[in-house]
Amino acid sequence: MPDTVNGLPLHPLVVHAVVVLLPLAAIGVAALAIRPSWRGRYGWLVVLITALATVAVPVASSTGEGLEHRVGDPGVHAQLGDTLIWFALPLLVASIALVWLHRRAARPAGEKSATRRTSAPVAVVIAVLAVVVAAANLVQVYRVGDSGAKAVWGNAPAASAGRGEDD
């Protein structure tokens, strides 16, 4: 995989896909969990966004390792970034499970009505777990991004970074 595109490091470009798509997916999964009526209309879109975000995570990790060889060890950021896939994968599973629940509930009335009665508690458990997983993703994306910003900018605010003492 190339390290640069038109002379720019690829990692910051790919990271923006993760920073946009993974929180969007988490919000979408939480929305599907809270509003079951949205699962039929938006479910597959949320699954698609979550799948794209999940695929972007290892690409970001890979390009980050390439950048690390070029500029040095980013410390905690690399460690946190490597854990993000373990948050994204359960989010993908949760999105698929919510869509599956909707499809199962949408079966014709005569088909397996006994399983429909027992699925209400299961649906609630899956929805609660989906919200927890979505929240965990939002927190972890923030932690990874914050550590990356600190690795690049240190503790200086971005607006004052790069200014000399004489300014």
PyMOL commands that place a pseudoatom at each C-alpha (Angstrom):
pseudoatom trace, name=CA, resn=MET, resi=1, chain=A, elem=C, hetatm=0, pos=[0.000, 0.000, 0.000]
pseudoatom trace, name=CA, resn=PRO, resi=2, chain=A, elem=C, hetatm=0, pos=[1.432, 3.427, -0.895]
pseudoatom trace, name=CA, resn=ASP, resi=3, chain=A, elem=C, hetatm=0, pos=[2.398, 5.765, 1.942]
pseudoatom trace, name=CA, resn=THR, resi=4, chain=A, elem=C, hetatm=0, pos=[1.602, 8.970, 0.082]
pseudoatom trace, name=CA, resn=VAL, resi=5, chain=A, elem=C, hetatm=0, pos=[-0.814, 10.480, -2.413]
pseudoatom trace, name=CA, resn=ASN, resi=6, chain=A, elem=C, hetatm=0, pos=[0.540, 13.463, -4.362]
pseudoatom trace, name=CA, resn=GLY, resi=7, chain=A, elem=C, hetatm=0, pos=[3.239, 13.826, -1.730]
pseudoatom trace, name=CA, resn=LEU, resi=8, chain=A, elem=C, hetatm=0, pos=[0.806, 13.879, 1.194]
pseudoatom trace, name=CA, resn=PRO, resi=9, chain=A, elem=C, hetatm=0, pos=[0.876, 11.126, 3.802]
pseudoatom trace, name=CA, resn=LEU, resi=10, chain=A, elem=C, hetatm=0, pos=[-2.038, 8.769, 3.196]
pseudoatom trace, name=CA, resn=HIS, resi=11, chain=A, elem=C, hetatm=0, pos=[-2.754, 8.188, 6.899]
pseudoatom trace, name=CA, resn=PRO, resi=12, chain=A, elem=C, hetatm=0, pos=[-4.391, 11.565, 7.680]
pseudoatom trace, name=CA, resn=LEU, resi=13, chain=A, elem=C, hetatm=0, pos=[-6.566, 11.188, 4.585]
pseudoatom trace, name=CA, resn=VAL, resi=14, chain=A, elem=C, hetatm=0, pos=[-7.766, 7.675, 5.493]
pseudoatom trace, name=CA, resn=VAL, resi=15, chain=A, elem=C, hetatm=0, pos=[-8.238, 8.605, 9.139]
pseudoatom trace, name=CA, resn=HIS, resi=16, chain=A, elem=C, hetatm=0, pos=[-10.846, 11.140, 8.137]
pseudoatom trace, name=CA, resn=ALA, resi=17, chain=A, elem=C, hetatm=0, pos=[-12.943, 8.334, 6.664]
pseudoatom trace, name=CA, resn=VAL, resi=18, chain=A, elem=C, hetatm=0, pos=[-12.852, 6.577, 10.045]
pseudoatom trace, name=CA, resn=VAL, resi=19, chain=A, elem=C, hetatm=0, pos=[-13.487, 9.779, 11.985]
pseudoatom trace, name=CA, resn=VAL, resi=20, chain=A, elem=C, hetatm=0, pos=[-16.588, 10.513, 9.894]
pseudoatom trace, name=CA, resn=LEU, resi=21, chain=A, elem=C, hetatm=0, pos=[-17.968, 7.041, 9.160]
pseudoatom trace, name=CA, resn=LEU, resi=22, chain=A, elem=C, hetatm=0, pos=[-17.521, 5.293, 12.513]
pseudoatom trace, name=CA, resn=PRO, resi=23, chain=A, elem=C, hetatm=0, pos=[-19.351, 7.918, 14.606]
pseudoatom trace, name=CA, resn=LEU, resi=24, chain=A, elem=C, hetatm=0, pos=[-22.013, 8.151, 11.885]
pseudoatom trace, name=CA, resn=ALA, resi=25, chain=A, elem=C, hetatm=0, pos=[-22.392, 4.364, 12.033]
pseudoatom trace, name=CA, resn=ALA, resi=26, chain=A, elem=C, hetatm=0, pos=[-22.567, 4.435, 15.838]
pseudoatom trace, name=CA, resn=ILE, resi=27, chain=A, elem=C, hetatm=0, pos=[-25.284, 7.072, 15.776]
pseudoatom trace, name=CA, resn=GLY, resi=28, chain=A, elem=C, hetatm=0, pos=[-27.139, 5.085, 13.105]
pseudoatom trace, name=CA, resn=VAL, resi=29, chain=A, elem=C, hetatm=0, pos=[-26.942, 1.850, 15.109]
pseudoatom trace, name=CA, resn=ALA, resi=30, chain=A, elem=C, hetatm=0, pos=[-28.161, 3.618, 18.249]
pseudoatom trace, name=CA, resn=ALA, resi=31, chain=A, elem=C, hetatm=0, pos=[-31.029, 5.156, 16.268]
pseudoatom trace, name=CA, resn=LEU, resi=32, chain=A, elem=C, hetatm=0, pos=[-32.036, 1.746, 14.901]
pseudoatom trace, name=CA, resn=ALA, resi=33, chain=A, elem=C, hetatm=0, pos=[-31.901, 0.289, 18.387]
pseudoatom trace, name=CA, resn=ILE, resi=34, chain=A, elem=C, hetatm=0, pos=[-34.046, 3.053, 19.871]
pseudoatom trace, name=CA, resn=ARG, resi=35, chain=A, elem=C, hetatm=0, pos=[-36.502, 3.371, 16.939]
pseudoatom trace, name=CA, resn=PRO, resi=36, chain=A, elem=C, hetatm=0, pos=[-37.312, -0.127, 15.631]
pseudoatom trace, name=CA, resn=SER, resi=37, chain=A, elem=C, hetatm=0, pos=[-39.608, 1.377, 12.996]
pseudoatom trace, name=CA, resn=TRP, resi=38, chain=A, elem=C, hetatm=0, pos=[-36.537, 2.835, 11.237]
pseudoatom trace, name=CA, resn=ARG, resi=39, chain=A, elem=C, hetatm=0, pos=[-34.887, -0.567, 10.777]
pseudoatom trace, name=CA, resn=GLY, resi=40, chain=A, elem=C, hetatm=0, pos=[-36.812, -1.395, 7.601]
pseudoatom trace, name=CA, resn=ARG, resi=41, chain=A, elem=C, hetatm=0, pos=[-36.171, 1.947, 5.938]
pseudoatom trace, name=CA, resn=TYR, resi=42, chain=A, elem=C, hetatm=0, pos=[-32.618, 2.732, 7.079]
pseudoatom trace, name=CA, resn=GLY, resi=43, chain=A, elem=C, hetatm=0, pos=[-31.262, -0.598, 8.322]
pseudoatom trace, name=CA, resn=TRP, resi=44, chain=A, elem=C, hetatm=0, pos=[-29.285, -1.626, 5.253]
pseudoatom trace, name=CA, resn=LEU, resi=45, chain=A, elem=C, hetatm=0, pos=[-27.882, 1.890, 4.872]
pseudoatom trace, name=CA, resn=VAL, resi=46, chain=A, elem=C, hetatm=0, pos=[-26.590, 1.761, 8.456]
pseudoatom trace, name=CA, resn=VAL, resi=47, chain=A, elem=C, hetatm=0, pos=[-25.121, -1.702, 7.826]
pseudoatom trace, name=CA, resn=LEU, resi=48, chain=A, elem=C, hetatm=0, pos=[-23.366, -0.372, 4.700]
pseudoatom trace, name=CA, resn=ILE, resi=49, chain=A, elem=C, hetatm=0, pos=[-21.929, 2.662, 6.502]
pseudoatom trace, name=CA, resn=THR, resi=50, chain=A, elem=C, hetatm=0, pos=[-20.823, 0.465, 9.408]
pseudoatom trace, name=CA, resn=ALA, resi=51, chain=A, elem=C, hetatm=0, pos=[-19.165, -2.001, 7.014]
pseudoatom trace, name=CA, resn=LEU, resi=52, chain=A, elem=C, hetatm=0, pos=[-17.320, 0.817, 5.233]
pseudoatom trace, name=CA, resn=ALA, resi=53, chain=A, elem=C, hetatm=0, pos=[-16.161, 2.234, 8.567]
pseudoatom trace, name=CA, resn=THR, resi=54, chain=A, elem=C, hetatm=0, pos=[-15.031, -1.203, 9.725]
pseudoatom trace, name=CA, resn=VAL, resi=55, chain=A, elem=C, hetatm=0, pos=[-13.012, -1.712, 6.528]
pseudoatom trace, name=CA, resn=ALA, resi=56, chain=A, elem=C, hetatm=0, pos=[-11.474, 1.763, 6.867]
pseudoatom trace, name=CA, resn=VAL, resi=57, chain=A, elem=C, hetatm=0, pos=[-10.132, 1.029, 10.370]
pseudoatom trace, name=CA, resn=PRO, resi=58, chain=A, elem=C, hetatm=0, pos=[-7.436, -1.511, 9.375]
pseudoatom trace, name=CA, resn=VAL, resi=59, chain=A, elem=C, hetatm=0, pos=[-6.554, 0.638, 6.357]
pseudoatom trace, name=CA, resn=ALA, resi=60, chain=A, elem=C, hetatm=0, pos=[-5.974, 3.558, 8.727]
pseudoatom trace, name=CA, resn=SER, resi=61, chain=A, elem=C, hetatm=0, pos=[-3.883, 1.329, 11.010]
pseudoatom trace, name=CA, resn=SER, resi=62, chain=A, elem=C, hetatm=0, pos=[-1.810, 0.101, 8.091]
pseudoatom trace, name=CA, resn=THR, resi=63, chain=A, elem=C, hetatm=0, pos=[-1.147, 3.580, 6.719]
pseudoatom trace, name=CA, resn=GLY, resi=64, chain=A, elem=C, hetatm=0, pos=[-0.396, 4.740, 10.256]
pseudoatom trace, name=CA, resn=GLU, resi=65, chain=A, elem=C, hetatm=0, pos=[2.298, 2.106, 10.570]
pseudoatom trace, name=CA, resn=GLY, resi=66, chain=A, elem=C, hetatm=0, pos=[3.798, 3.345, 7.306]
pseudoatom trace, name=CA, resn=LEU, resi=67, chain=A, elem=C, hetatm=0, pos=[3.779, 6.907, 8.621]
pseudoatom trace, name=CA, resn=GLU, resi=68, chain=A, elem=C, hetatm=0, pos=[5.286, 5.709, 11.902]
pseudoatom trace, name=CA, resn=HIS, resi=69, chain=A, elem=C, hetatm=0, pos=[8.303, 4.345, 10.013]
pseudoatom trace, name=CA, resn=ARG, resi=70, chain=A, elem=C, hetatm=0, pos=[8.713, 7.728, 8.354]
pseudoatom trace, name=CA, resn=VAL, resi=71, chain=A, elem=C, hetatm=0, pos=[8.229, 10.154, 11.293]
pseudoatom trace, name=CA, resn=GLY, resi=72, chain=A, elem=C, hetatm=0, pos=[8.618, 8.110, 14.467]
pseudoatom trace, name=CA, resn=ASP, resi=73, chain=A, elem=C, hetatm=0, pos=[6.541, 6.386, 17.110]
pseudoatom trace, name=CA, resn=PRO, resi=74, chain=A, elem=C, hetatm=0, pos=[3.285, 8.196, 17.964]
pseudoatom trace, name=CA, resn=GLY, resi=75, chain=A, elem=C, hetatm=0, pos=[3.171, 6.438, 21.352]
pseudoatom trace, name=CA, resn=VAL, resi=76, chain=A, elem=C, hetatm=0, pos=[-0.280, 5.847, 22.836]
pseudoatom trace, name=CA, resn=HIS, resi=77, chain=A, elem=C, hetatm=0, pos=[-2.003, 6.777, 19.577]
pseudoatom trace, name=CA, resn=ALA, resi=78, chain=A, elem=C, hetatm=0, pos=[-0.713, 3.664, 17.796]
pseudoatom trace, name=CA, resn=GLN, resi=79, chain=A, elem=C, hetatm=0, pos=[-1.772, 1.420, 20.679]
pseudoatom trace, name=CA, resn=LEU, resi=80, chain=A, elem=C, hetatm=0, pos=[-5.264, 2.920, 20.838]
pseudoatom trace, name=CA, resn=GLY, resi=81, chain=A, elem=C, hetatm=0, pos=[-5.611, 2.883, 17.057]
pseudoatom trace, name=CA, resn=ASP, resi=82, chain=A, elem=C, hetatm=0, pos=[-4.865, -0.845, 16.982]
pseudoatom trace, name=CA, resn=THR, resi=83, chain=A, elem=C, hetatm=0, pos=[-7.787, -1.474, 19.376]
pseudoatom trace, name=CA, resn=LEU, resi=84, chain=A, elem=C, hetatm=0, pos=[-10.372, 0.374, 17.276]
pseudoatom trace, name=CA, resn=ILE, resi=85, chain=A, elem=C, hetatm=0, pos=[-11.148, -2.628, 15.071]
pseudoatom trace, name=CA, resn=TRP, resi=86, chain=A, elem=C, hetatm=0, pos=[-12.321, -4.497, 18.191]
pseudoatom trace, name=CA, resn=PHE, resi=87, chain=A, elem=C, hetatm=0, pos=[-14.924, -1.778, 18.684]
pseudoatom trace, name=CA, resn=ALA, resi=88, chain=A, elem=C, hetatm=0, pos=[-15.952, -1.518, 15.030]
pseudoatom trace, name=CA, resn=LEU, resi=89, chain=A, elem=C, hetatm=0, pos=[-16.538, -5.253, 14.538]
pseudoatom trace, name=CA, resn=PRO, resi=90, chain=A, elem=C, hetatm=0, pos=[-19.150, -5.569, 17.330]
pseudoatom trace, name=CA, resn=LEU, resi=91, chain=A, elem=C, hetatm=0, pos=[-20.834, -2.447, 15.937]
pseudoatom trace, name=CA, resn=LEU, resi=92, chain=A, elem=C, hetatm=0, pos=[-21.095, -4.145, 12.556]
pseudoatom trace, name=CA, resn=VAL, resi=93, chain=A, elem=C, hetatm=0, pos=[-22.521, -7.269, 14.196]
pseudoatom trace, name=CA, resn=ALA, resi=94, chain=A, elem=C, hetatm=0, pos=[-25.028, -5.134, 16.129]
pseudoatom trace, name=CA, resn=SER, resi=95, chain=A, elem=C, hetatm=0, pos=[-26.175, -3.362, 12.968]
pseudoatom trace, name=CA, resn=ILE, resi=96, chain=A, elem=C, hetatm=0, pos=[-26.701, -6.676, 11.196]
pseudoatom trace, name=CA, resn=ALA, resi=97, chain=A, elem=C, hetatm=0, pos=[-28.515, -8.115, 14.228]
pseudoatom trace, name=CA, resn=LEU, resi=98, chain=A, elem=C, hetatm=0, pos=[-30.919, -5.160, 14.331]
pseudoatom trace, name=CA, resn=VAL, resi=99, chain=A, elem=C, hetatm=0, pos=[-31.757, -5.560, 10.637]
pseudoatom trace, name=CA, resn=TRP, resi=100, chain=A, elem=C, hetatm=0, pos=[-32.149, -9.306, 11.120]
pseudoatom trace, name=CA, resn=LEU, resi=101, chain=A, elem=C, hetatm=0, pos=[-34.570, -8.665, 14.001]
pseudoatom trace, name=CA, resn=HIS, resi=102, chain=A, elem=C, hetatm=0, pos=[-36.647, -6.440, 11.750]
pseudoatom trace, name=CA, resn=ARG, resi=103, chain=A, elem=C, hetatm=0, pos=[-36.749, -9.016, 8.946]
pseudoatom trace, name=CA, resn=ARG, resi=104, chain=A, elem=C, hetatm=0, pos=[-37.675, -11.731, 11.428]
pseudoatom trace, name=CA, resn=ALA, resi=105, chain=A, elem=C, hetatm=0, pos=[-40.497, -9.650, 12.885]
pseudoatom trace, name=CA, resn=ALA, resi=106, chain=A, elem=C, hetatm=0, pos=[-41.789, -8.817, 9.395]
pseudoatom trace, name=CA, resn=ARG, resi=107, chain=A, elem=C, hetatm=0, pos=[-42.547, -12.463, 8.555]
pseudoatom trace, name=CA, resn=PRO, resi=108, chain=A, elem=C, hetatm=0, pos=[-46.154, -13.330, 7.695]
pseudoatom trace, name=CA, resn=ALA, resi=109, chain=A, elem=C, hetatm=0, pos=[-48.415, -13.902, 10.713]
pseudoatom trace, name=CA, resn=GLY, resi=110, chain=A, elem=C, hetatm=0, pos=[-48.793, -17.657, 10.257]
pseudoatom trace, name=CA, resn=GLU, resi=111, chain=A, elem=C, hetatm=0, pos=[-45.075, -18.324, 10.065]
pseudoatom trace, name=CA, resn=LYS, resi=112, chain=A, elem=C, hetatm=0, pos=[-43.447, -19.422, 13.345]
pseudoatom trace, name=CA, resn=SER, resi=113, chain=A, elem=C, hetatm=0, pos=[-45.625, -17.372, 15.685]
pseudoatom trace, name=CA, resn=ALA, resi=114, chain=A, elem=C, hetatm=0, pos=[-44.124, -19.115, 18.745]
pseudoatom trace, name=CA, resn=THR, resi=115, chain=A, elem=C, hetatm=0, pos=[-40.666, -17.695, 18.002]
pseudoatom trace, name=CA, resn=ARG, resi=116, chain=A, elem=C, hetatm=0, pos=[-42.157, -14.228, 17.582]
pseudoatom trace, name=CA, resn=ARG, resi=117, chain=A, elem=C, hetatm=0, pos=[-43.405, -14.253, 21.207]
pseudoatom trace, name=CA, resn=THR, resi=118, chain=A, elem=C, hetatm=0, pos=[-40.020, -15.247, 22.593]
pseudoatom trace, name=CA, resn=SER, resi=119, chain=A, elem=C, hetatm=0, pos=[-38.110, -12.766, 20.459]
pseudoatom trace, name=CA, resn=ALA, resi=120, chain=A, elem=C, hetatm=0, pos=[-39.311, -9.633, 22.314]
pseudoatom trace, name=CA, resn=PRO, resi=121, chain=A, elem=C, hetatm=0, pos=[-36.885, -10.071, 25.254]
pseudoatom trace, name=CA, resn=VAL, resi=122, chain=A, elem=C, hetatm=0, pos=[-34.110, -11.013, 22.828]
pseudoatom trace, name=CA, resn=ALA, resi=123, chain=A, elem=C, hetatm=0, pos=[-34.845, -7.895, 20.760]
pseudoatom trace, name=CA, resn=VAL, resi=124, chain=A, elem=C, hetatm=0, pos=[-34.610, -5.697, 23.849]
pseudoatom trace, name=CA, resn=VAL, resi=125, chain=A, elem=C, hetatm=0, pos=[-31.291, -7.254, 24.879]
pseudoatom trace, name=CA, resn=ILE, resi=126, chain=A, elem=C, hetatm=0, pos=[-29.865, -6.812, 21.362]
pseudoatom trace, name=CA, resn=ALA, resi=127, chain=A, elem=C, hetatm=0, pos=[-31.062, -3.198, 21.240]
pseudoatom trace, name=CA, resn=VAL, resi=128, chain=A, elem=C, hetatm=0, pos=[-29.508, -2.393, 24.628]
pseudoatom trace, name=CA, resn=LEU, resi=129, chain=A, elem=C, hetatm=0, pos=[-26.228, -4.054, 23.641]
pseudoatom trace, name=CA, resn=ALA, resi=130, chain=A, elem=C, hetatm=0, pos=[-26.267, -2.127, 20.344]
pseudoatom trace, name=CA, resn=VAL, resi=131, chain=A, elem=C, hetatm=0, pos=[-26.592, 1.189, 22.198]
pseudoatom trace, name=CA, resn=VAL, resi=132, chain=A, elem=C, hetatm=0, pos=[-23.745, 0.237, 24.575]
pseudoatom trace, name=CA, resn=VAL, resi=133, chain=A, elem=C, hetatm=0, pos=[-21.512, -0.799, 21.668]
pseudoatom trace, name=CA, resn=ALA, resi=134, chain=A, elem=C, hetatm=0, pos=[-22.360, 2.409, 19.799]
pseudoatom trace, name=CA, resn=ALA, resi=135, chain=A, elem=C, hetatm=0, pos=[-21.476, 4.539, 22.834]
pseudoatom trace, name=CA, resn=ALA, resi=136, chain=A, elem=C, hetatm=0, pos=[-18.219, 2.633, 23.311]
pseudoatom trace, name=CA, resn=ASN, resi=137, chain=A, elem=C, hetatm=0, pos=[-17.321, 3.328, 19.659]
pseudoatom trace, name=CA, resn=LEU, resi=138, chain=A, elem=C, hetatm=0, pos=[-17.918, 7.047, 20.081]
pseudoatom trace, name=CA, resn=VAL, resi=139, chain=A, elem=C, hetatm=0, pos=[-15.696, 7.126, 23.167]
pseudoatom trace, name=CA, resn=GLN, resi=140, chain=A, elem=C, hetatm=0, pos=[-12.936, 5.098, 21.516]
pseudoatom trace, name=CA, resn=VAL, resi=141, chain=A, elem=C, hetatm=0, pos=[-12.925, 7.185, 18.337]
pseudoatom trace, name=CA, resn=TYR, resi=142, chain=A, elem=C, hetatm=0, pos=[-12.544, 10.269, 20.512]
pseudoatom trace, name=CA, resn=ARG, resi=143, chain=A, elem=C, hetatm=0, pos=[-9.696, 8.680, 22.503]
pseudoatom trace, name=CA, resn=VAL, resi=144, chain=A, elem=C, hetatm=0, pos=[-7.815, 7.597, 19.369]
pseudoatom trace, name=CA, resn=GLY, resi=145, chain=A, elem=C, hetatm=0, pos=[-8.305, 10.970, 17.683]
pseudoatom trace, name=CA, resn=ASP, resi=146, chain=A, elem=C, hetatm=0, pos=[-7.309, 12.922, 20.772]
pseudoatom trace, name=CA, resn=SER, resi=147, chain=A, elem=C, hetatm=0, pos=[-4.139, 10.874, 21.207]
pseudoatom trace, name=CA, resn=GLY, resi=148, chain=A, elem=C, hetatm=0, pos=[-3.335, 11.375, 17.516]
pseudoatom trace, name=CA, resn=ALA, resi=149, chain=A, elem=C, hetatm=0, pos=[-3.788, 15.126, 17.783]
pseudoatom trace, name=CA, resn=LYS, resi=150, chain=A, elem=C, hetatm=0, pos=[-1.533, 15.188, 20.842]
pseudoatom trace, name=CA, resn=ALA, resi=151, chain=A, elem=C, hetatm=0, pos=[1.059, 13.091, 19.009]
pseudoatom trace, name=CA, resn=VAL, resi=152, chain=A, elem=C, hetatm=0, pos=[1.104, 15.655, 16.184]
pseudoatom trace, name=CA, resn=TRP, resi=153, chain=A, elem=C, hetatm=0, pos=[0.538, 18.922, 18.022]
pseudoatom trace, name=CA, resn=GLY, resi=154, chain=A, elem=C, hetatm=0, pos=[1.605, 18.124, 21.585]
pseudoatom trace, name=CA, resn=ASN, resi=155, chain=A, elem=C, hetatm=0, pos=[-0.388, 19.998, 24.209]
pseudoatom trace, name=CA, resn=ALA, resi=156, chain=A, elem=C, hetatm=0, pos=[-0.343, 23.251, 22.237]
pseudoatom trace, name=CA, resn=PRO, resi=157, chain=A, elem=C, hetatm=0, pos=[-3.642, 24.412, 20.738]
pseudoatom trace, name=CA, resn=ALA, resi=158, chain=A, elem=C, hetatm=0, pos=[-3.666, 24.021, 16.960]
pseudoatom trace, name=CA, resn=ALA, resi=159, chain=A, elem=C, hetatm=0, pos=[-4.130, 27.764, 16.433]
pseudoatom trace, name=CA, resn=SER, resi=160, chain=A, elem=C, hetatm=0, pos=[-0.848, 28.590, 18.190]
pseudoatom trace, name=CA, resn=ALA, resi=161, chain=A, elem=C, hetatm=0, pos=[1.203, 25.595, 17.047]
pseudoatom trace, name=CA, resn=GLY, resi=162, chain=A, elem=C, hetatm=0, pos=[4.135, 26.523, 14.877]
pseudoatom trace, name=CA, resn=ARG, resi=163, chain=A, elem=C, hetatm=0, pos=[4.325, 30.120, 16.082]
pseudoatom trace, name=CA, resn=GLY, resi=164, chain=A, elem=C, hetatm=0, pos=[7.627, 31.269, 17.393]
pseudoatom trace, name=CA, resn=GLU, resi=165, chain=A, elem=C, hetatm=0, pos=[8.229, 33.049, 20.672]
pseudoatom trace, name=CA, resn=ASP, resi=166, chain=A, elem=C, hetatm=0, pos=[8.763, 36.307, 18.758]
pseudoatom trace, name=CA, resn=ASP, resi=167, chain=A, elem=C, hetatm=0, pos=[5.237, 36.424, 17.257]
for i in range(1, 167): cmd.bond("trace and resi %d" % i, "trace and resi %d" % (i + 1))
show_as sticks, trace
zoom trace
